[in-house]
Amino acid sequence: MSTQTSVSSVPTEPVPQLSAEVFSIPLGDNRYLIYAPLCSAAFIGNASMVNFIAALKEGCYDKAADPDGAMAAILRQVKIVGGGTETPPVSTVTGTPLPTAITLLLTTACNLRCSYCYAAAGETQVKFMSLETAKRGIDFIAANAAKKNFIAEYAGQPLQTELGIAYHGGGEPAAHWGVLTDSFAYAVHKAETFGMRACGRLISNGVLRDDKIDWIITNINYLMISFDGLPSIQAAQRKTVSGRDSSEAVMHTLRRFDAADFPYALRITATEAFLEQLPDAVAFIGEHFKPQRIQIEPAYPIGRGQQMPSANTTRFISAYRAARAIATKLGLTLDYSPVRLDRRSNHFCGITQDEFSLSPDGNVSACYSCFSEDNKLAEVFFYGKPDMHSPDYVFDRPVLEKLRTWAVRHLDFCNGCFAKWHCAGDCYYFNLNVNGQRKFTGSERCHITRELMKDEILARIAASGGRFWHDIRNVLQKGENEI
């Protein structure tokens, strides 16, 4: 009697299909950086891997190109294949604006005359915000927060606990000290009335009296000071109104903050004339002060700096890399605003999210850099004004809706860029000033962003052992259990 042996089918891996948006960035010598931004995965591959991924993008799987399945296995491990559906970080705002944070652009007056000032402070008409204007804006955001909390409580959702009050503008906010302190005291009281707390943010040039420093230490939650690092650079670029060196005054302020263990950040504006000294500036800061982070930006060719040679060049990239190496040794955190590897967003800033900044005259701008109704881009950024018949504001809906569309998903030029979910189209105000109001076609900052972003990704790979980088925090947010 004969018997037949039944051969059961052997389980096989499913045909690999891309589940992530993935980019291949040439590194030279047949090496490529393979990067999937939305699943926080990156590794170094060769041309064969690049071609394999390109075929998968077209829906083709050539088994002969990966006979042992090794390439597919790598892609599965970092969730580029088989990682589930990706959700782009897209958020939109609709309806009538209900901001719960405010930026008060207190004044166009300034005690400095910085050579590259984007606002050309001191050359325009000096304006001061009234306390009544500030209070009206604070009342508005507090009422909005109360409305949102009522709805959230009814729906069983988390309540808002902070009321955001920021001070910025086309001048030095501390130059209008009485309204700054009185408006913040009013915000604290208003927030307490609704069971919240006021969170104060201040941008300053750091030339401050001791009594002002004391008040800031007691009241402000976040502070950024503009300081160009080396006293010699500060003396050359950030003079007082009378033409004096401001470096010692700023350093006195920083020493006071350090003595009080008060957290602050520094902003260095890099100009073409001093790019080679940028590493020395960072070293000087690290040796003498204790900032939480240092933000470095090339000077914008606008305002008082519009005739200066551009610092948005490959020389800036070299200087920044050298400065970053020094910062790493000194335990400092260095930032360049479009390079935000831990943040994925459709929006560079709040202009698409109904940012609520009040000019000294009380009108609403979506951008603190566009602080005046006389600005050439005022028609782009000013979208509201006080309602003469109520405590509310009247909004220009066509202007508002156009601002809401300035998101990276609407920028065709950015579609193929691996940095798009981090840079998110960069600064709209800068782009319009440099490129005009035509279709966005990139800027000289794009190359800087891509190069420095590539550096950050490669550093993450190296820190993860040199093979690949995969941020498990992002995976767990998507509900995955393992890498």
C-alpha positions, 0 to 999 in steps of 0.5 A: 500500500503506497502512501502520499506525503503531503507537503505543507506550504512554507511561510514566507515573508510578505512582499515588501511594501513601503509604509513610509515617505523615504528619501535618499541623500547622496553622501559620496563614495557610493554611500547614501543617507536613507531617511524616513522623517515621519518614522524617525528612521535613518541609516547609511545605504549603497546604490543597490539599496537606493535602487531597491527603494526606488523600485518599491516606490513604483510598486515593483518588487524584484526578488533578484535584487534582494535574493536573501531578503537582507535589504527588505529586512533592514527596511522592516526593522526601521519600519520603512516597510511594514510600519503601518500607515503614516499620518503627516503632521498636518493641522489646520485652523478654521473659523473665527480666531480664538487665540489663548496666547498673545505677543505684545509689540510694546514699542518701536523705541530701542536703546541700541542701534544694531547694524543688522536690525531687521526693524531698523529700530530708531529710524522709524516713528517711535510708538508706544503701546498704551496699557489699555491696548495691552489689557484689551488683548489680554482680556480677549485671550483670557476669554477665549481660554475660558470658552475653550476650557468650558468646552473641554471640561464638558467633553472630558478633555484636558484643560488649558492651564497657562495663558501665554504673554510674550513681549517682542517687537520692533524695538526693545520691550524693556524700553516701555517698562511701565506698561510691560510690568503693569500688563504682566501683573494684569495678565497674572490676575486675569489668569488666576481669575480663570484658574490658570497661570500667566506664562511670561516670555521676553525677547531683550537686547540685555542692556538692563538696569539691575531693578529690571533684571530683578523683576525678570528673575521673579516674573518671566518664565522664558527669556532670550537675549540677543548677544553676539558672543565676543565683546569685540563683535558686540562692540562693532555691531550692537552699539548703544544710541550714543555709539558706545559699546554695549558688551559689558552691559549685556555681560553684566546682565548674563552674570546676574542671571547665572548667579540667580540660576535663572534660565535663559537662551542667547541669540547670535546673529551671524554677519558675513564680516564675522563668520570666521569668529563664530566658533570663538564667540561660542567658545567665549560664551561657554567659558563665561556664561550658562545659557540653556541654548544658543540660537544662531541665525545668519543676518537677514538682508532686511531692515538696517542690514539690507545693504550688508553682504549676505551671511546665508552662504556655505561659509556660514555652514562651515562656521556653524559646524566648527561652532557646534563642535566647540559647543558639544565639547562645552556641553552647550546646545546650539540651534538653527531655527529650521533644523529641528530634528525632534519636531515634525510639523506642517508649520514653521511658526504660528502665522498659519495658526492664528498667531495673535500679535498686537502692534503698539496701535492695537492691531493684529499681526500674525508675525511679530517681525511685521510689527508696524502698519507701515511695513511694506508687508503689512497687507500680508500679515495684519489681519485684525483690528479692535471692534469698536462696538465690543471687546472683541476684534474684527478679522479680515477673513481673506487675509487670514485664510491666505495666512493659514495656507502658508504650510509646507504641504502647500509649497510645491518646491518643498515636496521633494525635500527630506527636511520639509517636515522639520523646516516646514518652509522656513520663515515666511516673513524672511522669504517674502522680503527676499523673494517677493510675493511670488510662488515660493521657489526656495531661498539661499537658506534652503541649502544651509538647512539641508546640510545642517539637517543632514549633519544632525541625522548622521550624528544620531546614527553615530550616537546609535552605534553607527548602523542606523537610527530609529527613534522608538518614542515616535514608534510608540506614539504610533502604537507599535510594540517593538522596533 
